[in-house]
Amino acid sequence: MSHGGNPEAGTNSFIGIDGTALTITSPNGPDTWVIPVSDAFTVSMTWELTGIFAAWLAGLGLTYTVTYTFAGVGNANGTPLSVVRTTVAGQTTYGAPDTTVTVPANSLPVGTYEVLARVTFGGNPPMSAYIEIPVLDIY
């Protein structure tokens, strides 16, 4: 998996962000990246704020959007899915269930997809983080 953020965690002592995990769960179990087209499955991202201002920023109740993109590899792209939530005071790491979306059965055609999860915040300057898995096979 590749991941990162802007500003990248660890590069700025004041604030950083990073996508740290991407989990796909199907009826066959967690981290099953080969899924029948007839199965619904869930995707969730874990991300974290770092740096000395991380807890303060989280306490502001910032709105964030997690978007999942299914980029077709030799086939058409799938429809992106998003979830919108708000940060919580004292919490600097976020994941399931708050970042979870359900991919309905038969919504991704048979094919191979790169799955990218991206968390974004509005504001100036913007902050974002991502994580991706190499391939998801829908058969």
C-alpha positions as semicolon CSV with decimal commas, in nm:
position;residue;x (nm);y (nm);z (nm)
1;M;0,000;0,000;0,000
2;S;0,116;0,350;-0,069
3;H;0,006;0,641;0,149
4;G;0,084;0,998;0,241
5;G;-0,054;1,337;0,327
6;N;-0,028;1,708;0,267
7;P;0,135;1,824;0,487
8;E;0,288;1,479;0,525
9;A;0,303;1,338;0,880
10;G;0,648;1,374;1,030
11;T;0,764;1,653;0,798
12;N;0,611;1,937;0,998
13;S;0,622;1,946;1,380
14;F;0,307;2,161;1,395
15;I;0,060;1,961;1,187
16;G;0,065;1,660;0,958
17;I;-0,179;1,409;0,819
18;D;-0,144;1,054;0,687
19;G;-0,361;0,775;0,552
20;T;-0,251;0,471;0,750
21;A;-0,481;0,183;0,649
22;L;-0,735;0,080;0,388
23;T;-0,959;-0,214;0,469
24;I;-1,194;-0,400;0,238
25;T;-1,434;-0,641;0,405
26;S;-1,651;-0,878;0,206
27;P;-1,872;-1,171;0,308
28;N;-1,550;-1,375;0,269
29;G;-1,379;-1,177;0,549
30;P;-1,152;-0,876;0,596
31;D;-0,887;-0,781;0,343
32;T;-1,037;-0,999;0,073
33;W;-0,941;-0,826;-0,250
34;V;-1,108;-1,081;-0,482
35;I;-1,486;-1,039;-0,462
36;P;-1,779;-1,180;-0,662
37;V;-1,975;-0,912;-0,851
38;S;-2,290;-1,029;-0,666
39;D;-2,146;-0,948;-0,319
40;A;-2,179;-0,616;-0,139
41;F;-1,864;-0,517;0,051
42;T;-1,735;-0,234;0,268
43;V;-1,432;-0,009;0,235
44;S;-1,287;0,195;0,520
45;M;-0,984;0,417;0,561
46;T;-0,784;0,494;0,873
47;W;-0,612;0,832;0,887
48;E;-0,446;1,041;1,155
49;L;-0,354;1,398;1,239
50;T;-0,005;1,447;1,385
51;G;0,197;1,734;1,530
52;I;0,158;1,967;1,827
53;F;-0,160;2,130;1,690
54;A;-0,334;1,800;1,596
55;A;-0,554;1,774;1,908
56;W;-0,639;2,145;1,892
57;L;-0,747;2,118;1,527
58;A;-0,955;1,807;1,595
59;G;-1,129;1,998;1,875
60;L;-1,252;2,258;1,626
61;G;-1,501;2,009;1,481
62;L;-1,365;2,023;1,128
63;T;-1,569;1,865;0,851
64;Y;-1,382;1,605;0,649
65;T;-1,479;1,400;0,346
66;V;-1,348;1,052;0,273
67;T;-1,382;0,960;-0,095
68;Y;-1,319;0,615;-0,239
69;T;-1,225;0,595;-0,606
70;F;-1,229;0,272;-0,806
71;A;-0,995;0,326;-1,101
72;G;-1,041;0,064;-1,370
73;V;-0,729;-0,121;-1,483
74;G;-0,810;-0,215;-1,841
75;N;-1,180;-0,160;-1,774
76;A;-1,408;0,137;-1,697
77;N;-1,382;0,325;-1,368
78;G;-1,634;0,257;-1,094
79;T;-1,848;0,528;-0,936
80;P;-1,673;0,709;-0,647
81;L;-1,834;0,681;-0,302
82;S;-1,795;0,934;-0,018
83;V;-1,874;0,981;0,350
84;V;-1,872;1,318;0,533
85;R;-1,798;1,342;0,906
86;T;-1,668;1,587;1,168
87;T;-1,355;1,563;1,383
88;V;-1,399;1,503;1,756
89;A;-1,222;1,683;2,041
90;G;-0,933;1,475;2,175
91;Q;-0,936;1,230;1,883
92;T;-0,659;1,242;1,622
93;T;-0,707;0,902;1,456
94;Y;-1,019;0,817;1,255
95;G;-1,133;0,494;1,095
96;A;-1,422;0,248;1,077
97;P;-1,711;0,286;1,125
98;D;-1,688;0,663;1,065
99;T;-1,500;0,626;0,736
100;T;-1,688;0,322;0,606
101;V;-1,890;0,304;0,286
102;T;-2,079;0,007;0,147
103;V;-2,022;-0,084;-0,217
104;P;-2,354;-0,235;-0,330
105;A;-2,360;-0,572;-0,505
106;N;-2,341;-0,543;-0,885
107;S;-2,231;-0,175;-0,868
108;L;-1,878;-0,249;-0,994
109;P;-1,869;-0,440;-1,321
110;V;-1,644;-0,744;-1,349
111;G;-1,287;-0,617;-1,376
112;T;-0,976;-0,504;-1,193
113;Y;-0,962;-0,178;-0,996
114;E;-0,707;0,027;-0,807
115;V;-0,879;0,151;-0,492
116;L;-0,780;0,495;-0,362
117;A;-0,911;0,644;-0,038
118;R;-0,865;1,017;0,013
119;V;-0,959;1,235;0,310
120;T;-0,994;1,608;0,243
121;F;-1,072;1,917;0,445
122;G;-1,190;2,249;0,314
123;G;-1,009;2,560;0,420
124;N;-0,706;2,755;0,322
125;P;-0,460;2,597;0,300
126;P;-0,633;2,263;0,239
127;M;-0,518;1,937;0,400
128;S;-0,551;1,591;0,251
129;A;-0,425;1,237;0,291
130;Y;-0,456;0,921;0,086
131;I;-0,393;0,550;0,083
132;E;-0,436;0,298;-0,198
133;I;-0,424;-0,074;-0,259
134;P;-0,268;-0,213;-0,575
135;V;-0,570;-0,404;-0,714
136;L;-0,917;-0,526;-0,634
137;D;-1,057;-0,801;-0,856
138;I;-1,432;-0,822;-0,911
139;Y;-1,536;-1,144;-1,085
